[in-house]
């Protein structure tokens, strides 16, 4: 009788830490552990898995780094399950981006170029896929921008909301996660000299973007976004902020009010 060849292959034996990590990860992804659930204490987990507390700590540290677990407030509050969706991706990207910016391993030029790569296609896709709900949110943000002044502390948040909502309208949640992370962590064009004229022009650009997206004009929306980003860079150059001519974050007052119809 001929031998029958079976499609079996040797599997590597997992280390205890990896076994613990994989089981907890599987429980989160399948829903046995839900968003907001608190994990048992290290001692209880060590007993359940029959491993040392050091092994449990290694596994939990890896799950925290991957964004599946988050530390609660205080030193004794424990670890909690964090939602697994594009919002959790945005949080994870924000944390990593914040760290690399803090230690200076990413240059301002790289941040600026990355913004172009994200936001121009984001505007194009938004014009193709936007919903009435997206338009209503963008309209509301512009109304708030137009009713305030360039030095209002609320301006940075309104700006982040506007650009994030354009990304949401793209119907690409990965893109939306990265745009949101960029605006809330890197704060594009942060050190640009702010004044009333910059505020008026910036909100005028937002209105132009809104109109192109509403008209479902992908090319017009992409051009409007590129023009907006170019203007901010040129303004940085004109005000002697050469390091920002190639990009960095945005701080209060970059996009103030403008009396203009949508």
C-alpha positions in Angstrom: 0.0 0.0 0.0 1.4 3.4 -1.0 2.0 6.0 1.7 -0.5 8.8 1.9 1.1 12.3 2.1 -0.7 14.5 4.6 -0.5 18.3 4.7 1.0 18.4 8.2 4.0 20.6 9.2 5.8 21.1 12.4 4.6 24.0 14.5 6.9 26.0 16.8 6.4 25.6 20.5 5.2 29.0 21.9 6.9 30.5 24.9 4.6 30.9 27.9 4.5 34.7 27.5 3.3 34.3 23.9 0.7 31.7 24.9 -0.7 34.1 27.5 -0.6 37.1 25.1 -2.3 35.1 22.3 -5.1 33.8 24.5 -6.0 37.3 25.9 -5.8 38.8 22.5 -8.1 36.1 21.1 -10.6 36.8 23.9 -10.6 40.5 23.1 -11.0 40.0 19.3 -13.8 37.4 19.7 -15.6 39.6 22.2 -15.3 37.5 25.3 -13.4 40.5 26.8 -15.3 43.6 25.8 -14.3 47.3 25.6 -14.0 48.7 29.1 -13.7 45.3 30.9 -11.1 45.2 33.6 -8.6 42.4 33.6 -8.1 40.3 36.7 -5.0 41.1 38.9 -1.6 39.7 37.9 -1.8 37.1 40.7 -5.1 35.7 39.5 -3.9 35.6 35.8 -0.7 33.9 36.9 -2.7 31.2 38.7 -5.2 30.8 35.8 -2.4 30.3 33.2 -0.1 28.5 35.6 2.8 30.8 34.9 4.9 33.3 36.8 3.8 36.9 37.4 6.8 38.0 35.4 5.5 36.1 32.4 2.1 37.8 32.9 3.7 41.2 33.1 5.6 40.6 29.8 2.4 39.5 28.0 0.4 42.4 29.3 3.1 44.9 28.4 3.0 43.7 24.8 -0.8 44.0 24.7 -0.6 47.5 26.0 1.9 48.4 23.3 -0.4 46.9 20.7 -3.3 49.1 21.9 -5.5 46.3 23.1 -5.2 47.2 26.8 -4.9 50.5 28.5 -3.9 51.5 32.0 -6.6 53.0 34.2 -6.0 56.2 36.2 -3.9 55.8 39.3 -1.4 53.3 40.4 -3.8 50.5 41.5 -6.7 50.8 39.1 -5.5 47.9 36.8 -5.7 47.3 33.1 -8.8 47.7 30.8 -9.8 46.4 27.4 -9.7 49.1 24.7 -12.0 49.0 21.7 -10.6 47.4 18.6 -11.6 49.7 15.7 -10.2 52.6 13.7 -10.5 54.9 16.7 -8.1 52.6 18.7 -5.8 52.7 15.7 -5.8 56.5 15.8 -5.0 56.4 19.5 -2.1 54.0 19.0 -0.7 56.1 16.1 -1.1 59.2 18.2 0.9 57.7 21.1 3.7 56.5 18.8 3.9 59.8 16.8 4.0 61.8 20.0 6.9 59.8 21.3 9.0 60.1 18.1 8.3 63.8 17.9 9.3 64.2 21.5 12.7 62.6 21.0 13.3 64.4 17.7 13.6 61.3 15.5 11.2 62.7 12.9 11.9 66.0 11.2 9.4 68.8 10.6 9.8 68.3 6.8 8.7 64.7 7.2 5.6 65.7 9.1 4.7 68.3 6.4 5.2 65.8 3.6 3.2 63.2 5.3 0.4 65.7 5.8 0.3 66.3 2.0 0.3 62.5 1.3 -2.7 62.1 3.7 -4.8 65.2 3.3 -4.9 65.8 -0.4 -6.2 62.2 -1.3 -8.5 62.5 1.8 -10.2 65.6 0.3 -10.5 63.9 -3.1 -12.1 60.8 -1.6 -14.4 63.0 0.6 -15.8 64.6 -2.5 -16.6 61.2 -3.9 -18.1 59.6 -0.8 -19.4 62.3 1.5 -22.8 62.0 3.1 -25.3 64.6 4.1 -24.2 64.0 7.7 -20.6 64.7 6.8 -21.7 68.0 5.1 -23.7 69.0 8.1 -20.8 68.5 10.4 -18.4 70.4 8.2 -20.9 73.2 7.9 -21.3 73.4 11.6 -17.6 73.6 12.2 -17.2 76.4 9.7 -20.0 78.3 11.3 -18.2 78.1 14.6 -14.9 79.2 13.0 -16.6 82.2 11.4 -18.2 83.3 14.7 -14.9 83.5 16.6 -11.6 85.3 16.5 -8.1 84.1 15.4 -6.8 84.1 19.0 -9.7 82.0 20.4 -8.3 79.0 22.3 -11.0 76.8 20.7 -9.6 77.3 17.2 -7.0 74.4 17.2 -9.8 71.9 18.2 -12.1 73.3 15.5 -9.4 72.9 12.9 -8.6 69.4 14.0 -12.3 68.5 13.8 -12.7 70.0 10.3 -9.8 68.1 8.8 -10.7 64.9 10.7 -14.3 65.1 9.4 -13.0 65.4 5.8 -11.1 62.2 6.4 -14.2 60.6 7.9 -16.1 61.5 4.7 -13.5 59.7 2.7 -15.1 56.4 3.8 -11.6 55.0 4.5 -11.3 54.4 8.2 -7.5 53.8 8.1 -7.0 57.1 6.4 -9.3 58.8 8.9 -7.4 57.3 11.8 -4.0 58.6 10.6 -5.4 62.1 9.8 -7.0 62.3 13.2 -3.8 61.2 14.9 -1.7 63.7 12.9 -3.8 66.7 13.9 -4.2 65.8 17.5 -0.6 64.9 18.1 1.7 66.6 15.5 -0.5 69.7 15.3 0.5 70.6 11.7 2.1 74.0 11.3 2.2 74.7 15.0 4.7 77.6 15.0 3.2 79.5 12.1 2.9 83.2 13.0 -0.8 83.7 13.4 -2.7 86.9 12.6 -6.1 88.1 11.5 -5.2 87.8 7.8 -4.0 84.2 8.1 -7.2 83.4 10.0 -9.4 84.8 7.3 -7.6 83.1 4.5 -7.6 79.8 6.3 -11.3 79.7 6.9 -11.9 80.9 3.3 -9.9 77.8 2.3 -12.2 75.7 4.5 -15.2 77.1 2.8 -13.7 76.4 -0.6 -13.0 72.8 0.5 -16.6 72.5 1.8 -18.1 73.7 -1.5 -16.0 71.3 -3.6 -16.8 68.4 -1.4 -20.5 69.3 -1.4 -20.4 69.6 -5.2 -18.8 66.1 -5.4 -15.8 67.6 -7.3 -12.8 65.4 -6.4 -10.3 67.4 -8.4 -11.5 70.7 -7.0 -11.4 69.4 -3.5 -7.8 68.0 -3.9 -6.7 71.3 -5.4 -8.3 73.3 -2.6 -6.6 71.2 0.0 -3.2 71.4 -1.7 -3.6 75.2 -2.0 -4.5 75.4 1.7 -1.4 73.5 2.7 0.8 75.5 0.3 -0.5 78.7 1.7 0.4 77.8 5.2 3.9 76.9 4.2 4.3 80.1 2.2 3.1 82.1 5.2 5.7 80.4 7.4 8.4 81.4 4.9 7.2 85.0 4.7 7.3 85.2 8.5 10.9 83.9 8.7 9.8 80.5 10.1 12.1 78.6 7.8 12.1 75.4 9.9 8.3 75.4 9.5 8.3 76.2 5.8 8.8 72.5 5.6 6.2 71.7 8.1 5.3 71.1 11.8 2.3 71.4 14.0 -0.5 73.8 14.4 -1.4 75.8 17.6 -4.1 78.2 18.6 -5.2 80.7 16.1 -4.2 79.2 12.7 -7.7 79.2 11.3 -9.9 82.0 12.6 -13.2 83.5 11.5 -14.3 84.8 8.2 -17.5 86.6 7.2 -18.3 84.7 4.0 -21.2 82.6 2.8 -20.8 78.9 2.3 
